[in-house]
């Protein structure tokens, strides 16, 4: 099988679209490369299992990882894996045809989790929790079978911030999605190469690349999900206060445990008058040091029409 470049043949694009595509792909490559380097996501000799759902994010992740593999100073292998959950009407031919054209090694796992979810979850209740648990277990088993050293998921910056807000509002925890961590079963290293990528840019990239998107009928048909509400809230914030999303993402990389209230994270009990000034002392607000990027506009986030696949299988 002869591999082809994952980069779109730009013959169909207008001159302005070609310029947009080149700049966008360069930016996404930079973001993914930065995340990989900052968190040591991929090492020499790794076999990375790229979880491909058929959504825009995982398609983009595979595309950018293939580009980086060509120029990386280390050697690593990629294998694309899709979980066919046997949803009614699922177009089984799309992903194999697409991956055959790319010339990349891939594996399609067939498990009827759809029937299990529909049987166990009452009508009108959210299916995501059970579906996610079943999916993770199958992917972990597949990674072990294939000898993968890393599992790459397609969650991006906005997913991470939405998860932070969900955990704060509904779980009582200051917890987001990690860029890299050991899996639930303790056997695999999970990475999120799109951690620094904006969803709005991934949408643009997907449209220019014309990825063959496969919607998730199980997730996407559920109204009034809390993640959708959080997404709308963040979208409204960005419309009113451009730069707030960037500041929030910077914040989760710049945590000050002494100025929170978690006694397990910081030893408050041992503080006394001789402890000295800790992280600036009892100052609640720091002087603003983060500036809104000059090229930032409200279009950098999602329009109402773009708020799709919000619980996409990554």
C-alpha positions in Angstrom: 0.0 0.0 0.0 1.4 3.4 -1.0 1.0 6.1 1.5 -0.1 9.5 0.5 0.4 12.9 2.2 -2.2 13.7 4.8 -2.1 17.3 3.5 -5.1 18.3 1.4 -4.5 18.7 -2.3 -5.3 22.4 -2.5 -6.3 22.4 -6.2 -10.0 22.7 -5.3 -9.4 25.8 -3.1 -9.5 29.4 -4.0 -6.2 31.4 -3.7 -7.4 32.9 -0.4 -8.5 29.5 0.9 -5.0 28.1 0.1 -3.4 30.9 2.1 -5.8 30.3 5.0 -5.2 26.6 4.9 -1.4 26.9 4.9 -1.5 29.3 7.9 -4.0 27.2 9.8 -2.2 23.9 9.3 1.1 25.6 10.3 -0.6 26.9 13.5 -2.1 23.5 14.4 1.3 21.8 13.8 2.9 24.3 16.1 0.3 23.8 18.8 0.5 20.0 18.6 4.3 20.0 18.5 4.4 22.4 21.5 2.1 20.1 23.5 4.1 17.0 22.6 7.3 18.6 23.6 6.0 20.3 26.8 4.5 17.1 28.2 6.9 14.6 26.6 3.9 12.9 25.0 5.7 10.9 22.3 9.1 9.3 22.7 11.5 7.5 20.4 10.2 4.1 19.5 6.6 4.7 20.6 3.7 3.1 19.0 0.8 5.6 19.2 -2.7 4.3 19.0 -4.7 7.2 17.5 -8.4 6.9 18.5 -10.4 7.9 15.4 -14.1 8.5 16.0 -15.1 9.9 12.6 -15.4 13.4 14.1 -13.5 16.5 13.1 -11.1 16.5 16.1 -9.8 13.0 15.7 -9.4 13.4 12.0 -7.4 16.6 12.5 -5.3 14.9 15.2 -4.4 12.0 12.9 -3.6 14.4 10.0 -1.3 16.6 12.1 0.5 13.6 13.8 1.2 12.2 10.3 2.7 15.5 9.3 4.9 15.6 12.4 6.0 12.0 12.0 7.5 13.0 8.6 9.7 15.7 10.1 10.2 14.5 13.7 13.8 13.9 14.9 12.7 10.6 16.5 11.0 7.5 15.2 7.5 6.6 16.2 4.7 4.6 14.6 1.0 5.5 14.3 -1.9 3.1 14.1 -5.5 4.4 13.7 -8.2 2.6 15.7 -11.9 3.1 15.3 -14.6 1.6 17.5 -17.7 0.6 15.5 -20.4 0.6 18.2 -23.0 -0.8 15.9 -25.2 2.3 15.8 -28.1 1.9 13.4 -27.2 3.4 10.0 -23.4 3.7 10.8 -21.6 4.0 7.4 -19.0 1.3 8.0 -17.3 1.9 4.7 -16.2 5.5 5.2 -13.3 5.1 7.6 -11.7 2.1 5.9 -11.9 3.8 2.6 -10.4 7.1 4.0 -7.6 5.3 5.9 -6.8 3.1 2.9 -6.2 6.2 0.9 -3.9 7.6 3.6 -1.9 4.4 3.6 -1.8 4.2 7.3 -2.1 1.1 9.4 -5.5 0.9 11.1 -7.7 -1.4 13.0 -11.6 -1.4 13.2 -13.0 -2.8 16.4 -16.6 -4.0 16.3 -18.4 -4.1 19.6 -22.2 -3.6 20.0 -22.1 -1.2 22.9 -25.0 0.7 21.3 -27.4 -2.0 22.3 -26.0 -2.2 25.8 -26.4 1.5 26.4 -29.9 1.6 25.0 -30.9 -1.3 27.2 -29.3 0.0 30.4 -30.0 3.7 30.2 -33.7 4.8 30.6 -35.2 6.8 27.8 -34.5 10.5 28.2 -31.4 10.0 30.4 -27.9 10.9 29.4 -26.1 8.0 27.8 -22.6 9.5 27.8 -21.3 8.1 31.1 -22.0 4.4 30.4 -21.0 4.8 26.8 -17.7 6.4 27.7 -16.9 3.7 30.3 -17.6 0.9 27.8 -15.6 2.6 25.1 -12.6 3.2 27.3 -12.5 -0.4 28.4 -12.5 -1.6 24.8 -9.9 0.9 23.7 -7.6 -0.1 26.6 -8.0 -3.8 25.7 -7.2 -3.0 22.0 -4.1 -0.9 22.9 -2.8 -3.9 24.9 -3.5 -6.3 22.0 -1.8 -4.0 19.5 1.2 -3.3 21.8 0.6 0.4 21.7 2.7 2.5 24.1 0.5 5.6 24.0 -3.2 6.2 23.4 -3.9 9.5 21.7 -7.4 11.1 22.2 -8.7 14.0 20.2 -9.8 16.3 23.1 -8.8 20.0 22.5 -8.4 23.1 24.6 -12.1 23.9 24.7 -12.9 20.3 25.9 -10.5 20.8 28.7 -12.0 24.0 29.9 -15.5 22.7 29.6 -14.5 19.8 31.8 -13.1 22.1 34.3 -16.3 24.1 34.6 -18.4 20.9 34.7 -16.4 19.6 37.6 -16.6 22.9 39.4 -20.3 23.4 38.9 -21.6 19.9 39.3 -18.8 17.8 40.9 -17.3 20.2 43.5 -13.8 19.6 42.2 -11.1 21.8 40.6 -10.3 19.2 37.9 -10.0 19.4 34.1 -8.7 17.0 31.4 -5.0 16.2 31.7 -2.8 16.6 28.7 -1.1 13.3 29.6 -1.9 10.8 32.3 -2.0 7.1 33.1 -5.3 5.4 32.0 -8.0 4.4 34.4 -6.8 0.8 34.6 -3.2 1.8 35.2 -1.8 0.1 32.2 -1.5 2.8 29.5 -0.3 6.3 29.0 -3.1 8.5 27.5 -2.1 11.7 25.6 -4.1 14.6 24.2 -2.0 16.1 21.4 -4.6 18.8 20.6 -4.5 20.2 24.2 -3.4 23.7 22.9 -5.7 23.7 19.8 -8.9 25.8 19.6 -12.0 24.1 18.5 -12.8 27.0 16.2 -9.6 26.4 14.3 -10.2 22.6 14.2 -13.6 23.3 12.6 -12.0 25.5 9.9 -9.3 22.9 9.3 -12.0 20.2 9.0 -14.0 22.2 6.5 -10.9 23.0 4.3 -9.7 19.3 4.5 -13.2 18.1 3.7 -13.0 15.3 6.2 -15.7 12.6 5.8 -17.4 13.4 9.1 -19.5 10.6 10.8 -21.9 12.1 13.4 -22.6 10.2 16.6 -26.3 9.7 16.7 -26.2 8.3 20.2 -24.6 11.4 21.8 -25.6 14.2 19.4 -29.3 13.7 19.7 -29.4 14.3 23.4 -30.9 17.8 24.3 -30.1 20.0 27.3 -26.8 18.2 28.2 -24.7 20.1 30.8 -21.7 20.1 28.5 -23.7 21.9 25.9 -24.8 24.5 28.4 -21.2 25.1 29.5 -20.2 25.4 25.9 -22.8 28.1 25.3 -21.8 29.9 28.5 -18.1 30.0 27.4 -19.1 31.1 24.0 -21.1 34.0 25.4 -18.2 35.0 27.7 -15.9 35.0 24.7 -18.3 37.1 22.7 -18.6 39.7 25.5 -15.0 39.5 26.7 -12.5 38.4 24.0 -9.4 36.9 25.6 -11.2 35.4 28.6 -10.9 31.8 27.3 -7.2 32.3 26.7 -6.8 33.6 30.2 -8.7 30.6 31.7 -6.5 28.1 29.8 -3.4 29.9 31.0 -4.8 29.6 34.5 -5.0 25.8 34.5 -1.3 25.8 33.6 -0.4 28.2 36.4 -1.9 26.9 39.6 -1.0 28.4 43.0 -1.9 25.7 45.7 -1.2 28.1 48.6 -4.0 30.4 47.4 -6.7 27.7 47.2 -8.2 25.7 50.1 -7.1 22.1 49.6 -5.2 21.0 52.8 -4.1 17.9 51.0 -2.4 19.9 48.3 -0.8 22.5 50.5 0.2 22.3 54.2 -1.8 25.2 55.7 -1.7 23.8 59.2 2.1 24.3 59.5 2.0 28.0 58.6 3.0 30.3 61.4 4.4 33.8 61.8 7.9 32.6 61.0 6.9 30.9 57.7 7.7 34.0 55.6 5.8 35.3 52.7 4.4 32.5 50.5 3.6 33.2 46.8 3.2 37.0 47.4 1.4 36.7 50.7 -2.3 37.3 51.4 -3.0 39.0 48.1 -6.2 37.8 46.4 -5.7 39.5 43.0 -2.5 39.8 41.1 -1.8 42.6 38.6 -3.0 41.6 35.2 -0.1 40.3 33.1 -2.0 38.5 30.4 -2.9 40.5 27.4 -5.5 39.7 24.8 -3.7 38.6 21.6 -3.8 41.4 19.0 -5.2 39.2 16.3 -8.0 37.8 18.5 -11.6 38.4 17.5 -14.9 37.0 18.7 -14.8 34.7 15.6 -12.1 32.7 17.3 -14.8 30.9 19.3 -17.9 29.1 18.1 -21.0 30.5 16.4 -24.3 28.9 17.3 -24.2 27.0 14.0 -20.8 25.5 14.9 -21.9 24.1 18.3 -22.0 20.6 17.0 -20.6 17.2 18.1 -20.1 18.7 21.6 -19.9 15.2 23.1 -18.1 13.7 20.1 -16.5 10.4 20.7 -12.8 11.4 20.8 
